[in-house]
Amino acid sequence: MRLLIDTSKVTFTVGREVQPKTDQNGQQRYERNTNVPMWAVQLVAMDDGGAEVITVTVTGHQPPKVAVGQLVNPVELQAIPWAQNGKNGTAFRASDIKAVAGSKAGSASSS
């Protein structure tokens, strides 16, 4: 089950440089159906209740163009509950991660 998250009252900031999403052998993972590379983006999500660090998976031939400290909006953010080998958690996916207009950080440039 995939649950679409309402992000209208949440502020997201990039917490770490975008990394390739890797398997247990350190190889970049690719989406099963499209063979498009997967990327892991660490975000700090803040709302009235506090902050939480989440890692969001995005697929694309190039990594999202965002920088550490930059305000961003995850597009179509989904929470995906999982359970495997006695462990469970929530994975996060988005169709894209876009910089908030006018926000600057690191080496990101507006185009």
C-alpha positions, 0 to 999 in steps of 0.5 A, a space after each residue: 500500500 502506498 499512502 500519499 502524504 499531504 505536505 502543505 504544512 511541512 517545510 523540507 530542507 535538504 540534509 545531505 548531498 544526493 546519493 545513489 540508492 545502493 543495494 547491499 553490495 554498494 551497487 546503484 539500484 534501478 527501478 524494476 519496470 523502467 531501469 531508471 537509476 534511483 537516488 536517495 535524498 535526505 530531508 529534514 521535515 519540519 512542522 508545528 510538532 517538530 522535525 524528523 529526518 527522512 530519506 526519500 527515494 527518487 528515480 531519474 536519469 540524473 539526480 535531483 538538482 538540490 543542495 544541502 540546506 536548500 528548501 525543497 518540495 517533494 512532488 507526490 510524496 508517498 509513504 510505503 509501509 514495509 515488513 521483511 525478515 522480522 523488521 518493518 518500517 516506512 519507505 518514502 518515495 517522490 516523483 521529484 524533488 524541486 527547489 523552492 523558488 528563491 531558496 539558495 544553499 550550497 552550490 545550487 543555481 536557479 535556471 
